[in-house]
Amino acid sequence: MFEKILYPIDFSDVSLKALAVVKQLKEAGAKDVVILHVIDSRFFDAMAWYSHKKNLKEIGSDLEQEAKRQISTIEKDLLDYGFNVNIRIVNGVPSSAILRVEKEENVSAIVIGSHGMSNLEEMLIGSVSEKVIRKARGLVLVVKR
């Protein structure tokens, strides 16, 4: 039932807590994990405005390198646990990117944290997890704080 898991991560506490749930799915037959980090393209303009020393390309590259660094520890942990791991770092709107990758990777389930890095954003436009729950094609497991 749970052969391939999509694990979106924004490095918030609750997204890191979701890693334990991903590991538990090994017992339910999960073999593959796609770790997805979305660099939110909506914030590039704001970052470029406040950063006088770097252009957008450099900022994007810095964000991608930092994401790779943080994901490497999680990847090693999942590999040691016996999963096959695929890492995807993409630019875009998080909920849309998660749904696109769900389709592209043909995953069995998405394991996502209930709240991301920005609670203010969630109050104003709705949480990423809520949008994913409403529009996902398959099973979504939401990990609460």
N, C-alpha and C positions, 0 to 999 in steps of 0.2 A: 504493500500500500504506500509506504513512504520510501520510495527508492531514491529520489533526487530532491534535495531540500534547497530552497533559496533562503539565504540568511543575509538580509540587508542590515548593514551596520553603519551607524553614524558616530560610534564611539561614546555615546551617552551611557550612563550607568545601566539603564534598562536594556539597551541593545546588547551590552556585554553580558547582562544577566540571561539573556535569551540563548547564549551559547550553551548553557547547561541543558536547556530543552532540546537543542539540536543534538547534543550528545545522547540524550535519552532516546531519541528516535532511532539510534543505531539498533537498539533492541527490537524495534518494530520493522526492521529490514532496510533502513536507510543505508545507502552505500556512497552516495555522492553529495557533496555540499558545494553550492555556488555561493561564495562570499561576495556580496555586492556593496560597494560604497559609491554613493552618488555625490558628486561635487555639484552643489546647488548653483546652477547658472544664474539664478535670479539675484545673487549677491555679488556677482563679479563687478558690476558697475559701482556698487558701494565700496567694495574693497579697493578698486582702482582709484576712486575719488580720494580715499584717505591715505593711500600709499603713494607718496611722491617719488619714491626711488625705483619702483618696479612698474612694468606694464602688465596688462592682463595675462599675456602668455606666461610671463615669469611667475605671476601669482598662481595661475593654474598649475604650472609645473611644480611649484613649492607644495601646493595642496596635495597633488598626486603623490609626490615623494613621501610626504608625511603619512598619507593614508597607507601607502605600501609598507612603510616602516611599522605602523601599528598593526596592520593585518598580518605581517610575517609571523608574529608571535601566535596569533590565533590559528593561522594556517598550520604551523608546526604542531600545535596542540591537537588539531583535528586529524592531521596525518598520523600522529602518534596513537590516536584513538582508533585508527583503522579506516578512516574515510578517504575517498578520492576527493581532492579539493581543486576547484577552479576559482580563480580570483578575477573579478570584473570591477574596474573602476571606470565610471562613466560620468559625463557631464550632462546635466539636465535638471528637470523638476523632479524631485525625489519620488513622489507617488507615480508619476507617469513612467519614469525610468524603471521602477520596480515592476510595474505591470508589463512593460515591454520585455524586460528580461525574463519574467515569468513565462511569457509566451515563447520567446526565442529559445530558452533552455528546456522548455517542456517539463517543468518541475512538478513534483507530486504535492508539495506543500510549501508555504512561505511561513517562516518563523520570524516574527517582527516584534520589537518592543512597543509598548503602548504609548510611550511618550519619547520624543527625541530631544535634541539639544535645546530647542527653543520653545519653552512653554508659552511665551508671549505670542509667537507666531501661531501656535495651535489655537489660542483663544481667538485670534483675529480671522484666520482662514480655514480652520479645521485641521486636525492632525493628519499626518501622512498615513498613519496606521488606519484611521477611519476611512480615508479614500481608498486605500488598498483593500480593506474589508469589503467595501461596497462594490468594487469593480473587478476584483480578482476572479479569474476563471475557476480556480480550484480552492483547495483548503487553505485557510489562513489561521495560524496559531498565534495568538497575541499574548505576550508575556507582560504581566502587570508589574508595576514598581515593587 
